Amino acid sequence: MRAVVVYESMYGNTHLVADAIGTGLSSAFEVSVIPVAHADAAILAGADLVVVGGPTHAHGMSRASTRKAAVEAADKPVSPLKVEPDALGPGLREWFGSLGRYPVMAAAFDTRVHAPAALTGRASKGVAQSLRAHGFRVIADPASFLVTRQDRLEPQETDRAREWGTRLAAQASLGQAQGAQS
Ligand SMILES: Cc1cc2nc3c(=O)[nH]c(=O)nc-3n(C[C@H](O)[C@H](O)[C@H](O)COP(=O)(O)O)c2cc1C
């Protein structure tokens, strides 16, 4: 079985989480972890499970304006942050805009600041809605992985992401078996 993890990341945190989820999924899947800028239709062809995540910007998925702000913040001389290749986009929002329909299993995740979700918002909520709108069968609740206010992944979050990936793999294997029976 094949799983594809598509991620967006400005400062590398969501990239780390995506890699850790991929490691967890590899317990049951052949896994590709792909930045959204390179996630063309050919990558999704034949995938049994698609996992999609990005950073929370302005309470939801990034936009061109928030990605620009993220790059400008990192460009300040005092900033220790480095931006990922392709940080300016396209982001997940644009990716969904050009995506077809995929009746396969899927799940959503995000990174966000470590504070109550009611205050921070969660990009994964919009990601899950967009997945459903494109025909995906979302098989897990959206998951958030937490960063500090200085944009560093909290300790344990890569372990938690790997464990989430492992659980998702088990759930997807079950879903695949049930689908084959019906
Ligand atoms: C322009 C901008 C807006 C942001 N807005 C939010 C927000 O509304 N809620 C939140 O939890 N985090 C917010 N953040 C923090 C991001 O969630 C954080 O930078 C991201 O999770 C780090 O992931 P990355 O390293 O993969 O980019 C914002 C960051 C930027 C640059």
The ligand as a MOL file (V3000), in Angstrom:
LIG
                    3D

  0  0  0     0  0            999 V3000
M  V30 BEGIN CTAB
M  V30 COUNTS 31 33 0 0 0
M  V30 BEGIN ATOM
M  V30 1 C 2.1260 35.3240 9.2270 0
M  V30 2 C 1.9510 34.3010 10.3190 0
M  V30 3 C 0.7210 34.1410 10.9330 0
M  V30 4 C 0.5690 33.1870 11.9570 0
M  V30 5 N -0.6540 33.0370 12.5340 0
M  V30 6 C -0.8280 32.0580 13.4650 0
M  V30 7 C -2.1190 31.7990 14.0290 0
M  V30 8 O -3.1160 32.4370 13.6990 0
M  V30 9 N -2.2340 30.7900 14.9280 0
M  V30 10 C -1.1450 30.0380 15.3330 0
M  V30 11 O -1.3050 29.1370 16.1440 0
M  V30 12 N 0.0860 30.2670 14.8080 0
M  V30 13 C 0.2730 31.2380 13.9080 0
M  V30 14 N 1.4990 31.4470 13.3690 0
M  V30 15 C 2.6250 30.5940 13.8030 0
M  V30 16 C 2.7240 29.4030 12.8530 0
M  V30 17 O 1.7010 28.4940 13.1230 0
M  V30 18 C 4.0970 28.7570 12.9790 0
M  V30 19 O 5.0240 29.6770 12.4450 0
M  V30 20 C 4.1360 27.4620 12.1990 0
M  V30 21 O 3.3720 26.4680 12.8210 0
M  V30 22 C 5.5410 26.9620 12.0720 0
M  V30 23 O 5.5370 25.9490 11.1050 0
M  V30 24 P 6.5810 25.9890 9.9050 0
M  V30 25 O 7.9580 26.0510 10.5430 0
M  V30 26 O 6.3770 24.6860 9.1870 0
M  V30 27 O 6.3030 27.1710 9.0570 0
M  V30 28 C 1.6720 32.4010 12.3640 0
M  V30 29 C 2.9090 32.5630 11.7260 0
M  V30 30 C 3.0610 33.4960 10.7240 0
M  V30 31 C 4.3980 33.6390 10.0590 0
M  V30 END ATOM
M  V30 BEGIN BOND
M  V30 1 1 1 2
M  V30 2 1 2 3
M  V30 3 2 2 30
M  V30 4 2 3 4
M  V30 5 1 4 5
M  V30 6 1 4 28
M  V30 7 2 5 6
M  V30 8 1 6 7
M  V30 9 1 6 13
M  V30 10 2 7 8
M  V30 11 1 7 9
M  V30 12 1 9 10
M  V30 13 2 10 11
M  V30 14 1 10 12
M  V30 15 2 12 13
M  V30 16 1 13 14
M  V30 17 1 14 15
M  V30 18 1 14 28
M  V30 19 1 15 16
M  V30 20 1 16 17
M  V30 21 1 16 18
M  V30 22 1 18 19
M  V30 23 1 18 20
M  V30 24 1 20 21
M  V30 25 1 20 22
M  V30 26 1 22 23
M  V30 27 1 23 24
M  V30 28 2 24 25
M  V30 29 1 24 26
M  V30 30 1 24 27
M  V30 31 2 28 29
M  V30 32 1 29 30
M  V30 33 1 30 31
M  V30 END BOND
M  V30 END CTAB
M  END
